[in-house]
Amino acid sequence: MIRASLVIIGDEILSGRTEDKNLSYLAKWLGKLGIDICEVRIVLDVERDIINAVNNLRKKYDYVFTTGGIGPTHDDITTDSIAKAFGVEARVDVNALEKMKDFLNGKELTEPLLKMLKIPEGGELIYSPATKAPGYKIGNVFVMAGIPKIMQGMLEGMYDYLEKGDVVHSKSLDIMVGESFFAEDLALIQNKFKNVSVGSYPFSRDGLYGATIVIRSTQESDLASCESLVKDLIAKL
């Protein structure tokens, strides 16, 4: 698998005022390309924290994605922080500036608008159909907006930059008994399949306890064999 991480940037996320909706979408989108999100960090709009997170994760994973903090306000500091993480300057991109001028069609180009057109030196623009302000990539780091629709649009511009991995296939099966009744048997099934990840996720429905058993693998034949044993376990219980 190709491994990735996500840095969610924004005071509003950690305060609980805004609910993050990007992680789930991004994980599913990348999963279809065979790219696994293995770590997620949520950091404040604090330069030091953004720099530390990005520099740590870009050495650890194939790709790093960030969301949030590339808007026009004073607390949008992601771009300047990313630039410092790479030891370069953030400058207004000429191509981004021309696109914005065409979009404004003679209207005033304000300082807040110019701020959104800055990217670190060496970066490459990534546009979303939802806005004329770009995201960008630098090295193995992809910097995107925090607004879900804009972020999702930026993803569509990333296909050519991402190496594809082996796609993970999955199956989900419900078992209507508590986990303690099948934990040992499930462990035995896991031990038989090195190429399959077997997980158990408990739930309560209408006063009854059960669990969803999720099996995942890039190898469809191993997945089918594992699924058969899980079905046998469910039938037995």
C-alpha positions in Angstrom: 0.0 0.0 0.0 0.9 3.6 -0.6 0.7 5.4 2.7 -0.6 8.9 3.4 -1.4 11.2 6.3 -3.7 14.2 6.8 -3.2 17.4 8.7 -6.4 19.1 9.6 -5.6 22.8 10.3 -7.9 25.1 12.2 -8.8 26.4 15.7 -12.5 25.9 14.8 -12.1 22.2 14.5 -10.5 21.7 17.9 -12.9 24.0 19.6 -15.8 21.9 18.3 -17.4 24.8 16.6 -16.9 23.2 13.2 -17.2 19.5 12.4 -14.6 18.1 10.0 -16.2 16.5 7.0 -13.1 16.1 4.9 -11.4 13.1 6.5 -14.1 10.6 5.5 -14.4 11.8 1.9 -10.6 11.9 1.5 -10.0 8.5 2.9 -12.6 6.9 0.6 -11.3 8.9 -2.5 -7.7 7.9 -1.8 -8.7 4.3 -1.1 -10.0 3.9 -4.6 -6.5 4.8 -5.8 -4.9 2.3 -3.4 -3.6 5.0 -1.1 -4.2 4.4 2.6 -4.5 7.2 5.2 -2.5 5.9 8.1 -2.3 8.9 10.4 -4.3 12.1 11.0 -3.3 15.1 13.0 -5.5 18.1 14.0 -3.5 21.3 14.8 -4.3 24.8 15.7 -3.7 27.8 13.5 -0.2 28.0 15.0 2.8 28.3 12.8 5.1 26.1 14.9 2.5 23.4 15.1 1.8 23.3 11.4 5.6 23.3 10.5 6.3 20.5 13.0 3.4 18.3 11.8 4.2 18.7 8.1 7.9 18.2 8.4 7.4 15.1 10.6 4.8 13.5 8.4 6.3 14.2 5.0 9.4 12.2 6.0 7.2 9.4 7.3 4.6 8.9 4.6 4.5 8.8 0.8 2.0 11.7 0.7 0.8 14.4 3.2 -2.5 16.2 2.7 -3.5 19.3 4.5 -6.9 21.0 4.8 -7.7 24.5 6.0 -6.0 27.8 6.5 -5.5 29.0 2.9 -8.2 31.7 2.9 -7.9 35.5 2.9 -8.1 36.3 6.7 -5.3 37.1 9.2 -5.6 33.6 10.8 -5.1 31.8 7.5 -1.4 31.0 8.0 -1.1 27.6 6.3 0.8 28.8 3.2 3.4 30.8 5.1 3.9 27.9 7.5 4.3 25.3 4.6 6.8 27.6 3.0 8.8 27.8 6.2 8.6 24.0 6.6 10.3 23.7 3.2 12.7 26.6 3.8 11.4 28.8 0.9 9.4 32.0 0.4 5.7 32.2 -0.3 5.0 34.4 -3.3 2.0 35.4 -5.5 1.9 32.9 -8.4 1.9 34.6 -11.8 -0.5 32.0 -13.4 -2.9 32.2 -10.4 -2.8 36.0 -10.6 -3.7 36.0 -14.3 -6.6 33.6 -13.8 -7.9 35.8 -10.9 -7.7 39.0 -13.0 -9.7 37.3 -15.8 -12.3 36.2 -13.3 -12.6 39.7 -11.7 -13.0 41.3 -15.1 -11.7 44.7 -14.0 -12.9 44.6 -10.4 -10.5 45.5 -7.6 -7.8 42.9 -6.8 -7.6 43.3 -3.0 -4.9 42.3 -0.6 -7.0 39.4 0.8 -7.4 38.1 -2.7 -3.7 38.4 -3.4 -3.0 36.4 -0.2 -5.0 33.5 -1.5 -2.8 33.5 -4.7 0.4 32.9 -2.8 2.1 29.5 -2.9 5.6 28.4 -1.7 8.4 28.7 -4.3 8.6 25.4 -6.1 4.9 24.6 -5.6 2.5 23.6 -8.4 -1.1 24.9 -8.6 -4.1 22.7 -8.1 -7.5 24.3 -9.0 -11.0 23.5 -7.9 -14.0 24.2 -10.2 -15.6 25.8 -7.2 -13.1 28.7 -6.9 -10.4 30.6 -8.7 -8.2 30.5 -5.7 -5.9 27.5 -6.0 -4.6 24.8 -3.8 -1.1 23.5 -4.5 1.5 20.7 -4.1 5.1 21.1 -3.0 7.2 18.0 -2.7 4.9 15.2 -1.4 2.6 17.7 0.4 -0.8 18.6 -1.0 -2.4 21.8 0.4 -6.1 22.2 0.1 -9.0 24.3 1.3 -11.0 23.3 4.4 -14.4 24.0 2.8 -15.6 20.5 1.8 -16.9 21.3 -1.7 -13.7 23.3 -2.6 -11.5 20.6 -1.2 -13.3 17.9 -3.2 -12.9 19.9 -6.3 -9.1 20.2 -5.7 -8.8 16.4 -5.4 -9.9 16.1 -9.1 -6.8 18.0 -10.1 -4.5 15.6 -8.3 -4.9 12.4 -10.3 -1.7 13.1 -12.4 0.4 13.7 -9.3 -0.5 10.6 -7.3 1.0 7.1 -7.8 -1.6 4.4 -7.6 -1.4 1.5 -5.3 -3.2 -1.8 -4.9 -6.8 -1.2 -4.2 -8.1 -2.5 -0.9 -11.4 -4.5 -1.1 -13.6 -5.0 1.9 -16.6 -6.9 3.2 -18.8 -6.2 6.2 -20.8 -8.8 8.1 -23.0 -8.3 11.2 -23.0 -10.8 14.1 -25.7 -10.4 16.8 -23.8 -11.5 19.9 -21.3 -9.6 22.1 -17.7 -9.6 21.1 -16.6 -11.7 24.1 -18.5 -14.7 22.6 -16.4 -14.7 19.4 -13.2 -12.9 20.1 -11.0 -16.0 20.3 -12.5 -17.5 17.1 -12.0 -14.2 15.3 -8.4 -14.1 16.4 -7.8 -17.6 14.9 -9.3 -16.5 11.6 -7.0 -13.4 11.6 -4.0 -15.6 12.2 -4.8 -17.7 9.1 -4.7 -14.7 6.7 -1.6 -12.5 6.8 -2.9 -10.5 3.8 -6.3 -9.8 5.4 -7.1 -7.2 8.0 -9.9 -8.4 10.3 -11.6 -5.9 12.6 -14.6 -6.0 14.9 -16.8 -2.9 15.7 -19.4 -3.3 18.4 -22.9 -1.8 18.3 -26.2 -1.8 20.2 -29.5 -2.0 18.2 -32.9 -2.1 19.9 -31.3 -3.3 23.1 -29.4 -6.1 21.4 -25.6 -6.2 21.3 -23.6 -7.2 18.3 -20.7 -6.3 16.1 -19.8 -5.6 12.5 -16.9 -7.6 11.4 -15.0 -5.9 8.6 -12.4 -7.7 6.6 -10.1 -5.8 4.1 -7.4 -7.0 1.7 -5.8 -6.2 -1.7 -6.0 -10.0 -2.4 -9.6 -10.8 -3.5 -9.0 -14.6 -3.3 -7.8 -14.4 0.3 -10.7 -12.0 1.1 -13.2 -14.6 -0.2 -11.7 -17.4 1.9 -11.7 -15.3 5.0 -15.3 -14.2 4.4 -16.3 -17.8 4.2 -14.8 -18.6 7.6 -16.4 -15.5 9.1 -19.8 -16.6 7.8 -19.3 -20.0 9.3 -18.5 -18.4 12.6 -21.7 -16.3 12.4 -23.8 -19.3 11.6 -22.3 -21.3 14.5 -23.2 -18.5 17.0 
